[in-house]
Amino acid sequence: MTMKKAESPAIREYRIAFEEYFKDKPKPKNIKESKKQMGEFVYWYNNVRKQSDTGKTPSEMYKEIYGK
């Protein structure tokens, strides 16, 4: 019997965002398409999507904390 480890809040947030972003997207046909989709996801995740706990994007949080 295997026990499922509890998912950390950060991993859960990422997983939910990943599922949301890719739910209506077609599967990539090759590595080039896969890399393009992942690049688009990373941009969306860091610069467009607001985090559920802060209401800010990771980029906004970084700028707020580090001033960059």
C-alpha atoms as one frame of an Amber mdcrd trajectory, in Angstrom:
protein
   0.000   0.000   0.000   1.438   3.353  -1.019   0.547   6.580   0.678   0.094
   9.684  -1.391   2.251  12.561  -0.191   0.526  15.835   0.542   0.956  18.353
  -2.241   2.610  21.628  -1.233   0.605  24.809  -1.888   3.172  25.988  -4.461
   3.027  22.710  -6.395  -0.769  22.680  -6.233  -0.908  26.265  -7.583   1.435
  25.339 -10.447  -0.463  22.126 -11.278  -3.818  23.905 -11.331  -2.417  26.665
 -13.552  -0.830  24.103 -15.882  -4.112  22.193 -16.213  -6.076  25.410 -16.755
  -3.709  26.717 -19.420  -3.479  23.502 -21.428  -7.080  22.234 -21.087  -8.205
  23.541 -24.505  -4.862  23.519 -26.284  -4.005  20.838 -28.853  -1.231  18.392
 -28.014   2.071  19.417 -29.589   3.035  17.463 -32.697   6.764  17.633 -32.094
   9.484  18.918 -29.760   9.559  22.355 -31.399   5.814  22.849 -30.794   6.174
  21.510 -27.256   8.949  23.991 -26.442   6.900  26.833 -27.947   3.836  25.905
 -25.876   5.897  25.613 -22.698   7.489  29.008 -23.359   4.039  30.528 -23.804
   2.855  28.834 -20.605   5.832  30.113 -18.609   5.176  33.671 -19.832   1.470
  33.383 -18.989   2.207  31.824 -15.588   4.690  34.526 -14.558   3.278  37.634
 -16.236  -0.455  37.250 -16.890  -2.045  34.826 -14.418  -2.768  36.214 -10.963
  -1.920  33.954  -8.025  -4.909  32.799  -6.011  -3.431  33.844  -2.666  -2.039
  37.292  -3.546  -4.016  38.419  -6.584  -0.694  39.353  -8.202   1.471  37.729
 -10.849   4.831  36.242  -9.823   6.513  39.074 -11.774   4.568  41.690  -9.810
   5.518  40.013  -6.540   9.198  39.889  -7.523   9.201  43.589  -8.418   7.418
  44.432  -5.180   9.892  42.458  -3.058  13.154  43.170  -4.889  12.336  46.430
  -6.680  13.521  45.079 -10.032
